[in-house]
Amino acid sequence: MRRIALFFLLCGIASAPSVFAQDHFAVGAYADYFRLSQTDTNFAGVGVRLGVGLSHRIMLEGEMSYDFNQVFTEDFSNGGSIIVNRSNLRLLHGLFGPKVSLGHSNFHPFVTLKGGFLNTRFDPAPATVGSFFSSVDNLRSQNVMATLYPGGGLEGHIGPVGVRLDVGDEIYFNHGTHNNFRAAFGPYIRF
């Protein structure tokens, strides 16, 4: 049994350089827009994306974005009185999945299907780099929901530098499904 496992391990190691040599790696940053349907609120933020080419047309990507503080009004009913409170909400998105290019020119469309999480955080602290890192550290103790992101877009590049526009529906699951429009735009570098 150990010999069979060792054989498969050696075959995987031997084939890994050919898999990575077929295409490229990509790293990029983007600005994102997210429409949270449940609160009818617009969010804007920034994110980063890393990708590994599996073939000429397929790239496996991981991305994370942070949407800055957005205040919206909540109404609470307390017996006979109504209390209006401002809620400070921030979002942390993490997505992972394949991107399939539908063309082979320098400017082409693509489709993607990713899964991941959406972390909703109610916090009155200022939106700083320190509060971003505390969002990541406290991920398990926050309100984290599973997400599914079907989307597509256009990308174009000249040499190793390019730009990309994604548009899709980030669906999160919290007592049912909630559809949310998401768009992202930004540069990337291929190597």
N, C-alpha and C positions, 0 to 999 in steps of 0.2 A: 504494500500500500504506500509506503514511504517513497519507494522508487517511482511509482506512478505520479505521485504528487511532485516529486523533484523533477521528473520529466516535463510535466506541464509548466512548472515554474521556469525551467530553462527555456522552453519554447516561447513563453510569454516575454521573457527578457530578450531573447534573440529577435523577436518580431517587433519589439517596442520602437527601436530606432526607425524602422521602415514606416511605422504608423505615423510617427511625428515628422518624418522627412517628407511625407506626402503633401503637407500643406504648411501651416504656420501657427504662430502664437499671436495673440492680439491682446492689447491692453488699451482701455479707453476710460474717459470720464464723460459724464453727461449731466445735463439739467433735466429734471423731470417734473411733470405736471400730473397730479392725481386727483380725481374727483371722487370723494367719499360719499357714496349714495345714501348711506344710512343717516348721516347728519347733514347732507346737502351742502358740503363744504369743499372748497378748492384748496389744494395743497401744492406747494412748490418746494423742490429740494435739489440735492446733488447726489451723484452716485458714481461708483466705479464698476468696471466690467473687465473680467479676465476670460480669455477663450483659448482653447487648444483645438487645433485642426485635426479632425479624425480622418478626413478625406478631402478631396478638392472642393466639395460642396457642403460638407457637414462640419460644424464646429460645436464643441461642447463648451457652454458658457456658464459662468457663475457671476452674479452681480449683487450689489448691495447699495441701497439708497436710503437717505435720511431726509425726510420732509420736515421742514422747520415748523415751529410753533404756529398754530392757527387757533384763534379764539372764536368760539361760537357760543350762542346763548342757549341755555337749557331751562325749561320750565318744570318746576317740581310742584306737585300738589301735596299740601300738608294739612289734611283735614279740611278746613274751610278756606285756608289761605293759599295763595300762589306765590312761590318764591322763584325769582329769576336769578340765575347764577351764570357767570362766564366760565367756560371750561377751556383750559389750555391743553391742547391735544397735539402730539407729535407722532409721526409714523416712522417706523423702521421696516424696510422691505428687504427680503433676501430671496433671490430666485436662482434656480439652477436647471439647465436643460439644453437640448440641442437647438441650433439654428441651421436651417437649410437654405443655401443660396439657390435662387432660381435662374441665375444667369452666370455667364462667365466673363463678361466685359468689366471694365472699370466702374461702371454704373449699373447696378442690378437690384431687383427686388429680393426679398427673403421672407420666410415664415419661421415662426418659433413656437414651441410649446414648453413652458417651464413650470416647475412646481416650487413651492417654498413656504415662506411664512410672512405674516404681517403682524408687527408688534405695535399695538396702540398704547400710547402712554399719556396719561393725564398728569402734567407737571408744570407748575408755575415758574420753574427755574429758567434763567435766560438761556437762549440757544447759543451755546459755545462749543468749542472742541471738547472741553471737559464733560459737558452734558451728553455729547455724542458717545464718548467712551463709556460713560456710566450706563447709557442705554444698552450697549452691547454687554457689559458686565452683568446687568440685571435682567437679561433676556428671559431666563427661566421663571423669574418671579413676576413678570409682567403679563399682560393680556395678549397671548400669542395665538394666532389663528392660522390654519393651513390655507394656502392659496394655490390657484391654478391660473396660469397666464398664457392664453392663446393670443398670438399677435403676429404682426408682420411689419414690413416697412421697406425703406430704400436705403442703400448705402453706396457710396462712391469713393474711389481712392485714386490718387496719383502716386505711384510708387508705394512706399510704406505708409504714407499718411492719408487718412480718409475721414469722412464724416458719415454719420448714421442717424436716421430717424426711425424710431419704433412707435407703433400705435397698437393698442390692444385693450383687452378686457381683463383686468386683474380681479378674479373672482375669489372672494374669501368666504369661508364656511364658519358661521356663527349662528346657531339656531336657524339653519337654512342657508341658502346661497345668496350672496350680495354681489351684484355686478358693478364694477367701477371702471370708468374710463381712465386710461393711463397713456401718456405720451412721453417720450424721451428723445433728446437731441444732443449730440456732442461728437467730439473728435475721437479718433483712435489711431493707434500705430500698430502695424503688422511687422512681425520679424520672424 
